[in-house]
């Protein structure tokens, strides 16, 4: 089946050029140039609507008259800022050939910069005919018009926002502390933020919200997706939502429901205001972006935009013209196609140039770099585009270095200047402090300290190639996906029943430990043991070489009740609770103190590897490892059950004091001797995970001489500043 546009409505004015104008809508004198890619179509119409017309009765259709290289374009007279619009595509409906053209479906322009309305799930949004249970025959196109069931694009005016003297904070990687958070979660329960601003961009920018971030010591917020997205049909049927936002409907548009503003232009301005307010406080804004798949799910699901425009161009298809899915979400965008690659790069530039964001975290980034034969290619055109673009290449670019396809784990394989989420850091840190301690409590064998030492020193085994340095590693213990820090030390098993999937969803292996009681308890010994372990985890995160990433709420002891996959919980399960118990206040003070110690010791934030090389006159080394007797480890690394070590860092110049990190993973207090060394005058204790709060002069004597015998409590980590004489 195929169709061509009718000419009942007046055609858009012909612009008479050989090449298409820029993709999307470009405002010009007298109207707008509209350009849409539909490489296998017979014709494209742009459809104009009045604001607030949810039924679509005001629709006016205009044929895009020009066609070149798969692009359909034309000048639309009178089209300006505030115009609501969509497109309809005429052409063949031949699913066996990968062609899903159906003019009954109103499609979003992939370059729409704001949206009005939402997807209303029903038979109308499917390209093929479906029955009441939403099953049907893919070979029969639907004749149901979708215009009353899908959002429209909105033309916006980016020039109206006054950026004033806004400038990027431009934090160095060494100074960066990431804070992964969610626009709604951060402020939905914040008592100092007005109700009408809670859970919004404006709420995140509120002084009470910003003050928490600056007092905590983080330098960048990494926001879960704020690109326009929709909720999956299966969640809607269960009365749930896609809360995390990894279900993109528009890469160039902000998600409207996160705004206090209700007008699409107001949404755009509110996002910019958020960025400006955070910049004023010295905080960078990193966006979690999802260019690996879209909200259209599989080949037999909804037709909302890309699938109806040109499925064969936008999506990776197999020989049967069905989706190749390496994302677990039904489809995979094909960034091997130049139009799709350009769409992603254009989206990134828009968010930098118009919203002033400072970087991006790429979800399932391996999927973005799969080239010929489905193999991951670090020189993929998309990565090359990022690395050579004069704007994008200067940003903080962070890869989630895996996907669900074959050979999908690629930590350490991305090219510079990418940073990467270091899952090996997460796993080794959890294993040492949590899983091994749990096993020891049950009389099982334990691992030694070797892997933890590798992570403390920056994971050179993963990032030692291509001159990337330790700051290529984004270290984390928890993230949005998985247990919170509090739940990691409170649950042996996941408890995801509220998600409606009979607890089958979420990862089953969490390296967690409930410390003797599953979940909520008032047993003071269990609570103290949990807090002790949580502090050790935080200490390892903050004191390791690399870029630390905190998950929002971990500093407050936030719990999700054991739900390790709360992607569909937009409620008190995921919202931060700011009514803190004394133990939570202690944890907040601990986090602030740790980050302050990291700022005070540049040696913890090195850009280059510490390799045990001589510094100064050669009598000291930049990195040295010691055992509990204060002597170098030597061949004692081979002791598989070794659970104590000391890591000493000496600066290469006079850039502040050195640092000594003492780790005891054993289940009992252990005596140790502080190591001596050339020109070492003393050690000042800055932090001890055995204490509920960071120490001060009133708590203990912080000055300790070399070769002094001390005791480090069970399952603890300490930080000393190494003061040098002279």
C-alpha positions as CSV (number, residue, x, y, z in Angstrom):
1,X,0.0,0.0,0.0
2,X,1.2,3.5,-0.7
3,X,-0.3,7.0,-0.7
4,X,0.5,10.5,-1.8
5,X,-0.5,13.7,-0.2
6,X,-3.7,15.4,-1.3
7,X,-3.7,19.0,-2.4
8,X,-6.9,20.2,-0.7
9,X,-4.9,22.6,1.4
10,X,-2.6,25.3,-0.1
11,X,0.9,24.2,-0.7
12,X,3.8,25.6,1.3
13,X,5.7,28.1,-0.8
14,X,8.5,26.7,-2.9
15,X,12.0,27.8,-2.0
16,X,13.7,26.7,-5.2
17,X,17.0,25.3,-3.9
18,X,18.9,22.1,-4.5
19,X,19.7,21.3,-0.9
20,X,17.4,21.2,2.1
21,X,17.6,23.9,4.8
22,X,18.7,22.9,8.3
23,X,16.6,20.1,9.8
24,X,13.4,21.0,11.7
25,X,11.9,24.6,11.7
26,X,14.1,27.6,10.9
27,X,12.4,31.0,11.3
28,X,12.9,33.4,8.4
29,X,11.3,36.6,7.2
30,X,7.6,35.9,6.5
31,X,7.4,32.4,7.9
32,X,9.6,29.4,8.5
33,X,11.5,26.9,6.5
34,X,10.5,23.3,7.5
35,X,12.8,20.4,6.7
36,X,12.0,16.7,7.5
37,X,13.9,13.5,6.6
38,X,11.7,10.7,5.1
39,X,14.0,9.0,2.7
40,X,11.5,6.3,1.5
41,X,8.3,8.5,1.4
42,X,6.2,9.7,-1.5
43,X,5.3,12.9,0.2
44,X,5.2,14.9,3.5
45,X,2.7,17.4,4.8
46,X,3.2,19.8,7.6
47,X,0.1,20.1,9.8
48,X,-0.6,23.3,11.7
49,X,-2.7,23.6,14.9
50,X,-4.0,26.3,17.2
51,X,-2.8,26.3,20.8
52,X,-4.8,24.2,23.2
53,X,-6.6,22.3,20.4
54,X,-6.3,18.8,21.9
55,X,-8.8,17.3,19.5
56,X,-7.0,18.6,16.5
57,X,-10.0,20.2,14.8
58,X,-8.0,23.3,13.8
59,X,-5.6,21.2,11.7
60,X,-4.4,22.8,8.4
61,X,-2.2,20.7,6.1
62,X,0.4,22.1,3.7
63,X,2.4,19.9,1.3
64,X,6.2,20.3,1.6
65,X,6.9,20.8,-2.1
66,X,10.7,20.3,-2.3
67,X,12.5,16.9,-2.2
68,X,16.2,16.3,-2.3
69,X,18.3,13.4,-0.9
70,X,15.5,12.1,1.2
71,X,14.7,15.5,2.7
72,X,11.2,17.1,2.2
73,X,11.2,20.9,2.8
74,X,9.5,24.1,2.0
75,X,8.7,27.6,3.2
76,X,5.6,27.8,5.3
77,X,4.2,31.4,5.3
78,X,3.2,32.9,8.6
79,X,4.7,30.1,10.7
80,X,6.3,31.6,13.7
81,X,7.1,31.2,17.4
82,X,4.3,29.5,19.3
83,X,3.0,27.6,16.3
84,X,1.9,24.0,17.1
85,X,2.6,21.5,14.4
86,X,3.2,17.9,13.3
87,X,3.8,16.1,10.1
88,X,2.1,13.4,8.1
89,X,4.0,11.1,5.7
90,X,2.6,9.4,2.6
91,X,4.1,6.3,1.1
92,X,4.2,2.6,1.2
93,X,2.9,0.5,4.1
94,X,5.0,-2.6,3.6
95,X,6.3,-3.9,7.0
96,X,8.1,-6.8,5.3
97,X,10.3,-4.1,3.6
98,X,10.5,-2.0,6.8
99,X,8.2,0.7,5.4
100,X,5.6,2.0,8.0
101,X,4.2,5.1,6.2
102,X,0.7,5.9,7.3
103,X,-0.8,9.5,6.7
104,X,-3.5,8.8,9.3
105,X,-0.7,9.2,12.0
106,X,0.4,12.6,13.1
107,X,4.1,12.4,13.7
108,X,6.4,14.6,15.8
109,X,9.2,16.4,14.0
110,X,12.4,14.8,15.5
111,X,13.8,18.4,15.7
112,X,10.8,19.9,17.6
113,X,12.2,22.1,20.3
114,X,9.1,22.0,22.6
115,X,6.0,19.8,22.9
116,X,2.4,20.4,23.8
117,X,0.3,17.5,24.9
118,X,1.1,13.9,25.7
119,X,0.7,10.4,24.2
120,X,-2.8,9.0,25.0
121,X,-2.3,5.2,24.6
122,X,-4.9,3.4,22.5
123,X,-5.4,1.8,19.0
124,X,-5.1,5.3,17.4
125,X,-1.3,5.6,18.0
126,X,-0.5,2.3,16.2
127,X,0.4,2.3,12.6
128,X,-1.4,-1.0,12.0
129,X,-4.9,-2.1,12.8
130,X,-5.2,-3.4,16.4
131,X,-8.1,-4.8,18.4
132,X,-9.3,-4.0,21.9
133,X,-6.4,-5.9,23.4
134,X,-4.0,-4.0,21.2
135,X,-3.1,-7.0,19.2
136,X,-3.6,-7.1,15.4
137,X,-2.3,-7.6,11.9
138,X,0.8,-5.7,11.1
139,X,0.1,-6.0,7.4
140,X,-3.1,-4.0,7.6
141,X,-2.6,-0.2,8.1
142,X,-4.8,1.6,10.6
143,X,-7.2,4.2,9.3
144,X,-7.7,5.7,12.8
145,X,-6.4,9.3,13.0
146,X,-3.9,9.8,15.8
147,X,-4.0,13.6,16.1
148,X,-6.1,13.7,19.3
149,X,-3.8,11.1,20.9
150,X,-0.3,12.5,20.4
151,X,1.6,15.7,21.3
152,X,2.5,18.4,18.8
153,X,5.8,20.2,18.3
154,X,5.9,23.9,19.2
155,X,8.1,26.5,17.6
156,X,10.0,28.5,20.3
157,X,11.9,31.7,20.5
158,X,15.3,31.1,22.1
159,X,16.4,34.7,21.8
160,X,13.9,36.0,24.4
161,X,15.7,34.6,27.4
162,X,18.2,37.0,29.0
163,X,21.3,35.0,30.0
164,X,23.0,38.1,31.4
165,X,26.6,37.4,32.2
166,X,26.2,33.6,32.5
167,X,29.4,31.7,32.0
168,X,30.2,28.0,32.4
169,X,31.9,27.2,35.7
170,X,34.4,25.2,33.7
171,X,35.5,22.9,36.6
172,X,38.5,20.8,36.1
173,X,38.0,17.1,36.2
174,X,40.2,16.9,39.2
175,X,37.9,19.2,41.2
176,X,34.7,17.6,39.9
177,X,32.3,15.9,42.2
178,X,29.2,14.6,40.4
179,X,25.8,14.4,42.0
180,X,23.4,12.2,40.1
181,X,19.9,13.4,40.8
182,X,16.3,13.6,39.4
183,X,14.5,16.9,38.9
184,X,11.4,15.7,40.7
185,X,13.0,13.5,43.4
186,X,15.3,16.3,44.6
187,X,12.6,18.7,45.8
188,X,9.2,17.1,45.9
189,X,9.3,16.9,49.7
190,X,11.6,19.8,50.4
191,X,10.0,21.9,53.2
192,X,11.7,25.2,52.3
193,X,10.5,25.1,48.6
194,X,7.1,26.4,47.8
195,X,4.6,23.7,46.9
196,X,4.1,25.0,43.4
197,X,7.8,24.7,42.6
198,X,8.5,21.3,44.1
199,X,9.6,18.7,41.6
200,X,10.3,21.3,38.9
201,X,13.3,22.9,37.2
202,X,12.5,26.0,39.2
203,X,12.5,24.0,42.4
204,X,15.9,22.6,41.7
205,X,17.1,26.2,41.1
206,X,15.5,27.4,44.3
207,X,18.0,28.9,46.8
208,X,17.2,26.2,49.4
209,X,18.0,23.4,46.9
210,X,21.2,25.1,45.6
211,X,22.4,25.7,49.2
212,X,22.2,22.0,49.9
213,X,24.4,21.2,46.9
214,X,27.0,23.9,47.6
215,X,27.2,23.0,51.3
216,X,27.6,19.4,50.5
217,X,30.5,20.2,48.2
218,X,29.4,18.8,44.9
219,X,30.4,20.7,41.7
220,X,28.0,19.2,39.1
221,X,24.5,17.8,39.0
222,X,24.1,14.9,36.6
223,X,20.3,15.0,35.8
224,X,18.4,11.9,34.9
225,X,16.8,12.5,31.4
226,X,15.1,15.8,30.9
227,X,14.5,15.3,27.1
228,X,10.8,15.0,26.4
229,X,9.7,11.4,27.0
230,X,6.5,9.4,27.4
231,X,5.3,6.4,29.5
232,X,5.3,2.9,28.1
233,X,1.9,1.4,27.3
234,X,2.4,-1.6,29.7
235,X,3.1,0.8,32.6
236,X,0.0,2.9,31.8
237,X,-2.1,-0.2,31.8
238,X,-0.8,-1.0,35.4
239,X,-1.4,2.6,36.6
240,X,2.3,3.3,36.7
241,X,4.7,5.8,34.9
242,X,8.2,5.9,33.5
243,X,9.7,7.9,36.3
244,X,13.4,7.8,35.2
245,X,12.7,9.2,31.7
246,X,14.7,6.7,29.6
247,X,12.0,6.6,26.9
248,X,12.7,9.6,24.7
249,X,10.0,11.3,22.5
250,X,12.0,14.3,21.5
251,X,15.8,14.9,21.7
252,X,15.6,18.6,21.1
253,X,12.8,19.4,23.6
254,X,12.7,19.6,27.4
255,X,10.2,17.4,29.3
256,X,7.3,19.7,30.0
257,X,5.8,18.0,33.1
258,X,9.0,18.9,35.1
259,X,8.2,22.6,34.8
260,X,6.2,24.9,37.0
261,X,5.4,26.7,33.7
262,X,2.6,25.3,31.6
263,X,3.2,27.1,28.3
264,X,5.8,25.4,26.1
265,X,7.9,28.6,25.7
266,X,7.7,29.0,29.5
267,X,9.1,25.5,30.0
268,X,12.1,26.3,27.8
269,X,12.8,29.5,29.7
270,X,12.4,27.7,33.0
271,X,15.1,25.1,32.1
272,X,17.4,27.9,31.1
273,X,16.7,29.7,34.4
274,X,17.7,26.5,36.3
275,X,21.0,26.3,34.4
276,X,21.7,29.9,35.0
277,X,21.0,29.7,38.8
278,X,23.2,26.6,39.2
279,X,26.0,28.3,37.2
280,X,25.7,31.3,39.5
281,X,26.5,28.9,42.4
282,X,29.4,27.4,40.6
283,X,27.6,24.2,39.8
284,X,27.8,22.5,36.3
285,X,24.9,20.8,34.7
286,X,25.4,17.4,33.1
287,X,22.5,15.8,31.2
288,X,21.9,12.1,31.1
289,X,20.9,11.6,27.4
290,X,19.4,8.6,25.6
291,X,20.4,8.4,22.0
292,X,20.4,4.6,21.9
293,X,16.7,4.0,21.5
294,X,13.3,5.9,21.4
295,X,9.9,5.6,23.0
296,X,8.5,3.9,19.9
297,X,9.6,0.5,21.2
298,X,9.5,-2.5,18.8
299,X,8.5,-2.6,15.1
300,X,5.0,-3.6,15.9
301,X,4.3,-0.9,18.5
302,X,3.4,2.8,18.3
303,X,4.1,5.1,15.3
304,X,4.9,8.4,16.9
305,X,7.8,9.9,14.9
306,X,10.9,8.2,13.5
307,X,9.2,4.9,12.6
308,X,6.6,6.6,10.6
309,X,9.1,8.9,8.9
310,X,11.7,6.4,7.8
311,X,12.1,3.3,9.9
312,X,14.8,1.9,7.6
313,X,17.0,5.0,8.2
314,X,16.4,5.7,11.9
315,X,16.4,2.1,13.4
316,X,18.7,-0.8,13.2
317,X,16.8,-3.7,11.5
318,X,17.6,-7.3,10.8
319,X,17.1,-9.2,7.6
320,X,13.4,-9.6,8.4
321,X,13.1,-5.8,8.8
322,X,12.6,-6.2,12.5
323,X,14.4,-4.3,15.3
324,X,17.9,-5.2,16.4
325,X,17.5,-4.6,20.1
326,X,20.7,-4.1,22.1
327,X,19.1,-1.7,24.6
328,X,16.4,-3.9,26.1
329,X,13.8,-1.3,25.1
330,X,12.6,-2.8,21.8
331,X,14.7,-0.8,19.4
332,X,18.1,0.7,18.7
333,X,18.7,3.9,16.8
334,X,21.1,3.4,13.9
335,X,23.8,6.0,14.4
336,X,25.7,4.5,11.4
337,X,23.2,6.4,9.2
338,X,24.4,10.0,8.6
339,X,21.0,11.5,9.2
340,X,20.6,9.8,12.6
341,X,24.2,10.6,13.6
342,X,23.6,14.2,12.7
343,X,20.4,14.3,14.6
344,X,22.1,13.3,17.8
345,X,25.0,15.7,17.3
346,X,22.6,18.6,16.5
347,X,20.6,17.8,19.6
348,X,23.8,18.0,21.7
349,X,24.8,21.3,20.2
350,X,21.3,22.7,20.8
351,X,21.5,21.9,24.5
352,X,25.0,23.5,24.8
353,X,24.3,26.6,22.7
354,X,20.7,27.3,23.8
355,X,20.7,25.9,27.3
356,X,24.3,26.3,28.3
357,X,24.7,22.8,29.7
358,X,28.2,21.7,30.6
359,X,28.3,18.0,29.5
360,X,26.5,14.8,28.9
361,X,26.3,11.3,30.3
362,X,25.5,8.9,27.4
363,X,23.1,6.0,28.4
364,X,24.1,2.6,27.0
365,X,27.0,4.3,25.1
366,X,28.2,1.0,23.5
367,X,25.0,1.0,21.4
368,X,26.1,4.4,20.0
369,X,29.3,3.0,18.8
370,X,28.3,-0.3,17.2
371,X,29.4,-0.3,13.6
372,X,29.8,-3.0,10.9
373,X,29.1,-6.5,12.0
374,X,27.6,-5.1,15.2
375,X,31.1,-4.6,16.7
376,X,31.9,-1.8,19.0
377,X,34.1,0.8,17.2
378,X,35.9,3.5,19.3
379,X,36.3,5.4,16.0
380,X,32.6,5.3,15.1
381,X,31.5,8.4,13.2
382,X,29.4,9.5,16.2
383,X,32.4,9.4,18.5
384,X,34.6,11.1,15.9
385,X,32.0,13.8,15.5
386,X,31.9,14.4,19.3
387,X,35.7,14.5,19.5
388,X,36.3,16.8,16.6
389,X,33.4,19.3,17.2
390,X,34.9,22.5,18.5
391,X,32.0,22.9,21.0
392,X,31.2,19.4,22.1
393,X,34.8,18.2,22.4
394,X,35.4,20.7,25.2
395,X,32.6,19.4,27.4
396,X,32.5,16.7,30.1
397,X,31.5,13.6,28.1
398,X,30.7,10.6,30.2
399,X,29.9,7.1,28.8
400,X,27.9,4.4,30.4
401,X,30.3,1.8,28.9
402,X,27.9,-1.1,28.2
403,X,24.7,-2.2,26.5
404,X,22.7,-5.5,26.3
405,X,24.2,-6.7,23.0
406,X,26.9,-9.3,22.4
407,X,30.3,-8.2,23.9
408,X,28.5,-5.3,25.4
409,X,30.8,-4.7,28.4
410,X,33.4,-2.1,27.3
411,X,34.6,-0.3,30.4
412,X,37.9,1.3,29.6
413,X,37.5,1.0,25.9
414,X,36.2,4.5,25.0
415,X,38.5,7.1,23.4
416,X,39.6,10.3,25.1
417,X,38.2,12.7,26.1
418,X,35.5,10.4,27.4
419,X,35.1,9.7,31.0
420,X,33.4,6.4,31.9
421,X,31.2,5.0,34.7
422,X,33.5,2.5,36.4
423,X,31.4,-0.5,37.3
424,X,34.5,-2.4,38.3
425,X,35.0,0.2,41.0
426,X,31.4,-0.3,42.2
427,X,31.7,-4.1,42.2
428,X,35.1,-4.3,43.9
429,X,34.2,-1.7,46.5
430,X,30.9,-3.4,47.4
431,X,32.6,-6.8,47.5
432,X,35.3,-5.7,49.9
433,X,33.2,-3.7,52.4
434,X,29.8,-5.5,52.1
435,X,29.7,-8.9,50.4
436,X,33.0,-10.1,52.0
437,X,31.9,-8.9,55.4
438,X,28.6,-10.7,55.0
439,X,30.4,-13.9,54.0
440,X,32.8,-13.5,56.9
441,X,29.9,-13.2,59.3
442,X,28.6,-16.6,57.9
443,X,32.1,-18.2,58.0
444,X,32.8,-18.1,54.3
445,X,36.0,-17.3,52.5
446,X,36.9,-13.7,51.7
447,X,38.9,-11.8,49.1
448,X,42.1,-9.9,49.7
449,X,42.7,-6.2,49.3
450,X,44.4,-6.3,45.9
451,X,41.3,-5.3,43.8
452,X,40.4,-2.5,46.2
453,X,43.9,-1.2,46.0
454,X,43.6,-1.0,42.2
455,X,40.5,1.0,42.5
456,X,41.9,3.3,45.2
457,X,44.8,4.1,42.9
458,X,42.5,5.0,39.9
459,X,41.9,1.8,38.0
460,X,44.9,1.9,35.7
461,X,44.1,-1.6,34.6
462,X,41.1,-0.1,32.8
463,X,42.2,3.4,31.9
464,X,45.9,3.1,31.5
465,X,45.8,3.1,27.7
466,X,45.8,6.1,25.4
467,X,47.1,8.6,28.0
468,X,43.6,8.8,29.6
469,X,44.7,9.1,33.2
470,X,42.8,8.3,36.4
471,X,40.2,11.1,35.8
472,X,38.7,9.1,33.0
473,X,37.2,6.9,35.8
474,X,33.8,8.0,37.2
475,X,33.8,6.2,40.5
476,X,30.5,5.2,42.0
477,X,29.1,2.8,44.6
478,X,25.4,3.4,43.9
479,X,23.5,4.9,41.0
480,X,19.8,5.5,40.2
481,X,19.7,1.9,39.0
482,X,20.1,-0.4,42.0
483,X,20.0,-0.1,45.7
484,X,20.5,3.2,47.5
485,X,23.5,3.3,49.9
486,X,21.1,2.8,52.9
487,X,19.5,-0.2,51.2
488,X,22.8,-1.7,50.2
489,X,23.6,-2.2,53.8
490,X,20.0,-3.0,54.9
491,X,18.8,-5.7,52.5
492,X,20.0,-9.1,51.3
493,X,17.3,-9.3,48.6
494,X,15.5,-6.9,46.3
495,X,11.9,-6.0,47.1
496,X,10.4,-4.7,43.9
497,X,6.8,-6.0,44.3
498,X,5.4,-2.5,43.9
499,X,6.6,-2.5,40.3
500,X,4.0,-5.0,39.3
501,X,6.4,-7.6,37.9
502,X,6.3,-10.2,40.7
503,X,9.8,-9.1,41.8
504,X,11.3,-10.4,38.6
505,X,12.7,-7.1,37.5
506,X,15.9,-5.5,38.8
507,X,19.3,-7.0,39.2
508,X,19.5,-10.1,41.4
509,X,23.1,-9.8,42.4
510,X,23.7,-6.7,44.5
511,X,26.7,-7.6,46.7
512,X,24.5,-6.3,49.6
513,X,24.2,-7.2,53.3
514,X,21.4,-6.6,55.8
515,X,23.7,-6.9,58.8
516,X,21.5,-9.5,60.4
517,X,18.0,-8.1,59.9
518,X,16.2,-7.6,56.5
519,X,15.0,-4.1,56.1
520,X,13.6,-1.8,58.8
521,X,14.8,-2.4,62.4
522,X,15.2,-0.6,65.7
523,X,18.1,-2.8,66.9
524,X,20.8,-0.3,67.8
525,X,23.7,-2.7,67.1
526,X,22.4,-3.5,63.6
527,X,21.8,0.2,62.9
528,X,25.3,1.1,64.0
529,X,26.9,-1.7,61.9
530,X,25.0,-0.5,58.9
531,X,26.1,3.1,59.4
532,X,29.7,2.0,59.9
533,X,29.7,0.1,56.6
534,X,28.0,3.0,54.7
535,X,30.7,5.4,55.9
536,X,33.4,3.0,54.8
537,X,31.8,2.9,51.3
538,X,31.6,6.7,51.1
539,X,35.1,7.0,52.3
540,X,36.4,4.7,49.6
541,X,34.4,6.6,47.0
542,X,35.7,10.0,47.9
543,X,39.3,9.2,48.6
544,X,40.0,7.1,45.5
545,X,41.7,8.5,42.5
546,X,39.2,9.4,39.8
547,X,36.0,11.5,39.7
548,X,33.5,10.6,42.4
549,X,29.8,10.4,41.8
550,X,27.3,10.5,44.6
551,X,23.7,9.4,44.1
552,X,21.2,12.0,45.4
553,X,20.0,11.1,48.9
554,X,22.8,8.8,49.8
555,X,24.1,11.6,51.9
556,X,20.8,11.6,53.7
557,X,20.4,7.9,54.3
558,X,17.6,7.7,51.7
559,X,15.8,4.3,51.4
560,X,13.6,2.9,48.7
561,X,12.4,0.1,50.9
562,X,14.7,-2.4,49.1
563,X,13.4,-1.6,45.6
564,X,16.4,-1.7,43.4
565,X,14.6,-0.8,40.2
566,X,12.3,2.1,41.1
567,X,12.0,3.3,37.5
568,X,8.2,3.4,37.7
569,X,7.8,4.9,41.2
570,X,7.1,8.6,41.1
571,X,6.1,8.8,44.8
572,X,7.7,8.8,48.2
573,X,9.6,5.7,47.3
574,X,12.0,7.8,45.2
575,X,11.5,11.4,46.5
576,X,14.1,12.6,48.9
577,X,12.9,12.9,52.5
578,X,14.3,16.0,54.2
579,X,13.0,15.2,57.7
580,X,16.2,13.8,59.0
581,X,16.8,11.6,62.1
582,X,20.0,12.3,64.1
583,X,21.8,9.4,62.4
584,X,21.0,10.9,59.0
585,X,22.3,14.3,60.1
586,X,25.5,12.4,61.1
587,X,25.8,10.9,57.6
588,X,25.2,14.3,56.0
589,X,28.0,15.8,58.1
590,X,30.2,12.8,57.2
591,X,29.7,13.4,53.5
592,X,30.4,17.1,53.8
593,X,33.5,16.4,55.8
594,X,34.8,13.9,53.3
595,X,34.4,16.2,50.4
596,X,36.0,19.0,52.3
597,X,39.0,16.7,53.0
598,X,39.2,15.9,49.3
599,X,39.3,19.6,48.4
600,X,42.0,20.2,51.0
601,X,44.3,17.5,49.6
602,X,45.2,18.1,45.9
603,X,47.2,14.8,46.0
604,X,43.8,13.0,46.0
605,X,42.8,14.7,42.8
606,X,45.7,14.0,40.5
607,X,45.3,14.2,36.8
608,X,48.2,11.8,36.1
609,X,48.9,8.3,37.4
610,X,50.8,7.8,40.6
611,X,53.2,5.0,39.6
612,X,55.5,4.7,42.6
613,X,58.0,7.1,41.0
614,X,60.5,9.3,42.8
615,X,59.5,12.8,43.8
616,X,61.6,15.7,44.8
617,X,65.1,14.5,45.6
618,X,64.1,11.0,44.9
619,X,64.0,9.8,48.5
620,X,60.2,9.5,48.5
621,X,57.8,7.9,46.0
622,X,54.5,9.4,44.7
623,X,52.6,6.2,45.6
624,X,53.7,3.7,48.3
625,X,51.9,0.7,49.8
626,X,52.5,-0.4,53.4
627,X,51.3,-3.3,55.5
628,X,50.2,-3.1,59.2
629,X,53.8,-3.1,60.4
630,X,54.6,0.2,58.7
631,X,56.9,-1.6,56.2
632,X,56.4,-1.7,52.4
633,X,54.1,-4.4,51.1
634,X,56.7,-6.1,49.0
635,X,55.6,-9.7,48.1
636,X,52.9,-9.6,50.8
637,X,50.4,-8.8,48.0
638,X,50.3,-12.5,47.4
639,X,48.5,-13.1,50.7
640,X,45.0,-13.8,49.4
641,X,43.4,-13.1,52.7
642,X,45.1,-9.8,53.4
643,X,42.5,-7.2,54.5
644,X,44.7,-4.3,55.7
645,X,46.8,-1.9,53.8
646,X,48.1,1.7,53.9
647,X,48.3,3.8,50.8
648,X,50.6,6.9,51.0
649,X,50.6,9.6,48.4
650,X,53.3,12.2,48.1
651,X,53.0,15.3,45.9
652,X,55.4,15.8,43.1
653,X,55.8,19.4,44.1
654,X,54.8,21.7,47.0
655,X,51.2,21.4,46.1
656,X,49.9,20.8,49.7
657,X,50.4,17.9,52.0
658,X,50.5,14.3,51.2
659,X,47.9,11.8,52.2
660,X,47.8,8.4,54.0
661,X,44.7,6.2,53.6
662,X,44.5,3.2,56.0
663,X,42.1,0.4,55.2
664,X,41.0,-2.4,57.5
665,X,38.6,-4.8,56.1
666,X,38.9,-7.3,58.9
667,X,36.2,-8.0,61.4
668,X,38.3,-7.0,64.4
669,X,40.3,-4.0,65.5
670,X,43.9,-4.2,64.2
671,X,47.1,-2.5,65.4
672,X,49.2,-0.8,62.8
673,X,52.3,1.4,62.6
674,X,52.2,4.6,60.6
675,X,55.0,4.5,58.0
676,X,58.1,6.6,58.3
677,X,59.7,8.4,55.4
678,X,62.0,11.2,54.3
679,X,60.9,14.5,55.6
680,X,57.7,13.2,57.1
681,X,57.1,15.3,60.2
682,X,53.7,14.0,61.3
683,X,50.3,12.7,60.3
684,X,47.1,14.6,61.0
685,X,43.9,12.5,61.2
686,X,41.3,14.1,59.1
687,X,38.6,11.4,59.0
688,X,37.8,8.0,60.4
689,X,34.8,6.0,59.2
690,X,34.5,4.4,62.7
691,X,33.2,7.8,63.9
692,X,29.6,9.0,63.3
693,X,30.9,12.5,62.4
694,X,34.2,13.9,61.1
695,X,36.7,14.5,64.0
696,X,37.7,17.9,65.3
697,X,40.1,19.0,67.9
698,X,37.5,18.4,70.6
699,X,37.1,14.8,69.7
700,X,40.7,13.5,69.6
701,X,44.3,14.4,69.1
702,X,44.9,14.6,65.4
703,X,48.7,14.8,65.4
704,X,50.5,11.5,65.2
705,X,54.2,10.9,64.7
706,X,55.6,8.4,62.1
707,X,56.3,4.9,63.5
708,X,53.6,5.4,66.1
709,X,51.5,2.4,66.8
710,X,47.8,3.0,66.4
711,X,44.6,0.9,66.2
712,X,42.2,0.9,63.4
713,X,38.7,-0.4,64.2
714,X,37.1,-3.3,62.3
715,X,35.9,-2.6,58.8
716,X,37.1,1.0,58.8
717,X,39.0,3.4,56.6
718,X,41.0,6.4,57.8
719,X,42.5,9.5,56.1
720,X,45.6,11.3,57.4
721,X,47.2,14.4,56.0
722,X,50.9,13.8,55.7
723,X,52.7,16.9,56.9
724,X,56.3,17.2,55.6
725,X,59.1,19.0,57.4
726,X,60.8,22.0,55.8
